[in-house]
Amino acid sequence: MHGESARRHHEHLARRVRRKAARRCSIQSQNKDEPMPRMIFVNLPVADLAKSMAFYEAIGAANQPKFTDESTACMVFSDTTFIMLLTHDKFGQFTSKRIADAHSTSEMLLVISQESREAVDAITDKAVAAGAREAREKSQDTALMYSRCFEDLDGHIWEPLWMHPDAAVQVPEAFANAGT
């Protein structure tokens, strides 16, 4: 895809992700008799909560107001992936350790799967447009995987990743065979 066609496709993917996130913005099981699905809540310290919320909304996350106040914001990427943005004061209530300066110190790499190569490009391009810095000059591009990296406003490194379905099928098999 090139030019206008690629732009329309990226916009379509972004709208789809936002609609999906908004529908799944409630943190509960669909059926009250079923156990909650396994979820991940990534807690990130942020210097400016409002700017960080706007940044994550720009790349497709939806805010969950039920878990948002003046010091915390819950940003929803999917029904199982949540980013908790915490002011430094609030984050400090959960740890006795000094908060790392992610602009100068590596703390972690946050990999988030995407449904296509185009979606990897779309989220990375949106992140850069919203103030992120592309963290790697060259993307990872093989027949089975494609990724790019960006640093968010607070220096946290994100790596949107597309994995070919054949490679994705091999991952659970590798874990299953690891114990044999």
C-alpha positions in Angstrom: 0.0 0.0 0.0 1.2 3.4 -0.8 0.3 7.0 -0.3 -3.4 7.8 0.3 -4.4 4.1 0.4 -2.0 3.4 3.2 -3.1 6.4 5.1 -6.7 5.4 4.9 -5.8 1.9 6.0 -3.9 3.1 9.0 -6.8 5.4 10.0 -9.2 2.5 9.6 -7.0 0.3 11.9 -6.7 3.1 14.5 -10.5 3.7 14.6 -11.0 -0.1 15.0 -8.6 -0.3 17.9 -10.2 2.7 19.6 -13.7 1.3 19.2 -12.5 -2.1 20.5 -10.8 -0.5 23.5 -13.8 1.6 24.3 -16.1 -1.4 24.2 -13.7 -3.3 26.5 -13.1 -0.4 28.9 -14.9 -2.2 31.7 -12.7 -4.4 33.9 -15.0 -7.4 34.6 -15.8 -10.8 33.2 -18.4 -10.9 30.5 -20.3 -13.5 32.5 -20.3 -13.1 36.3 -20.1 -16.9 36.7 -16.8 -17.1 34.8 -13.5 -16.3 36.3 -11.8 -13.0 35.4 -9.5 -13.3 32.4 -5.8 -13.1 33.1 -4.8 -9.4 32.7 -1.7 -7.3 32.9 -1.6 -3.8 34.5 1.7 -2.1 33.7 2.2 0.7 36.2 4.3 3.6 34.8 5.5 6.7 36.6 4.8 9.9 34.6 5.9 13.5 35.0 2.7 15.0 33.6 -0.4 12.9 33.9 -2.6 15.0 31.5 0.1 15.0 28.8 0.7 11.3 29.2 -3.1 10.5 29.0 -3.3 12.5 25.8 -0.3 10.7 24.4 -1.7 7.2 25.1 -5.1 8.2 23.7 -3.3 9.4 20.5 -1.8 6.0 20.0 -5.1 4.1 20.5 -5.6 3.6 24.2 -9.0 4.5 25.9 -9.2 6.0 29.3 -11.2 4.1 32.0 -12.6 6.9 34.1 -13.6 4.5 36.9 -9.9 4.1 37.7 -8.7 7.6 37.0 -8.3 10.5 39.4 -5.9 13.5 39.8 -2.9 11.2 40.4 -3.7 8.0 38.4 -5.1 7.2 35.0 -6.1 3.7 33.7 -5.5 3.5 29.9 -6.9 0.5 28.2 -5.3 -1.1 25.1 -7.4 -4.3 25.1 -9.6 -6.4 27.4 -6.5 -7.8 29.0 -3.9 -5.0 28.7 -4.0 -1.9 30.9 -1.5 0.9 31.4 -1.7 2.6 34.8 -0.2 6.0 34.6 0.8 7.3 38.0 2.3 10.7 39.0 5.7 10.3 40.7 4.2 11.0 44.1 1.5 8.3 43.6 4.0 5.8 42.2 6.3 6.5 45.2 3.5 5.2 47.5 4.0 1.7 46.1 7.8 1.4 46.4 10.7 2.5 48.6 13.0 2.6 45.6 14.0 5.7 43.7 12.0 6.2 40.4 14.3 5.5 37.5 14.9 8.2 34.9 13.8 6.3 31.9 15.4 8.9 29.6 18.8 7.9 30.8 18.4 4.4 32.3 17.0 1.3 30.7 14.2 -0.1 32.9 12.3 -2.4 30.7 11.1 -2.9 27.1 7.3 -3.0 26.7 6.3 -5.1 23.7 2.7 -4.8 22.5 1.4 -7.0 19.7 -0.2 -5.5 16.6 -2.4 -7.2 14.0 -0.3 -6.3 10.9 2.9 -4.6 9.8 0.8 -1.6 8.8 -0.5 -1.4 12.4 3.0 -1.4 13.7 3.8 1.5 11.5 0.6 3.3 12.3 1.0 3.2 16.1 4.7 4.2 15.9 3.9 7.1 13.5 1.1 8.3 15.8 3.4 8.0 18.8 6.1 10.1 17.1 3.4 12.7 16.0 2.2 12.8 19.6 5.7 13.6 21.0 7.5 10.3 21.2 11.0 9.7 19.9 11.7 6.8 17.6 14.1 4.7 19.7 15.7 2.6 17.0 16.9 3.8 13.6 16.2 0.4 12.0 13.1 -1.7 12.4 13.2 -5.4 13.0 12.0 -6.8 9.7 12.0 -10.5 8.9 9.6 -12.8 7.2 8.2 -13.8 10.6 8.4 -10.6 12.6 8.2 -6.9 12.2 8.7 -4.2 14.9 9.7 -0.6 15.5 10.5 1.1 18.8 9.6 4.4 20.4 10.2 6.2 23.7 7.1 7.7 25.2 7.0 11.2 26.9 8.7 9.8 30.0 11.3 7.7 28.2 9.6 4.3 28.6 10.5 2.2 25.5 7.6 0.6 23.6 8.1 -2.0 20.8 5.0 -2.5 18.7 5.4 -6.0 17.2 3.7 -8.0 14.4 4.3 -11.7 14.3 3.4 -13.9 11.4 0.7 -16.4 12.4 3.0 -19.3 11.7 5.6 -17.9 14.2 2.9 -17.2 16.8 1.7 -20.8 16.7 5.2 -22.0 17.4 5.5 -19.9 20.6 2.9 -21.9 22.7 4.4 -25.2 21.4 7.9 -24.0 22.5 6.6 -23.4 26.0 4.8 -26.8 26.1 8.0 -28.6 24.9 10.3 -26.7 27.3 9.5 -29.1 30.1 10.2 -32.3 28.2 
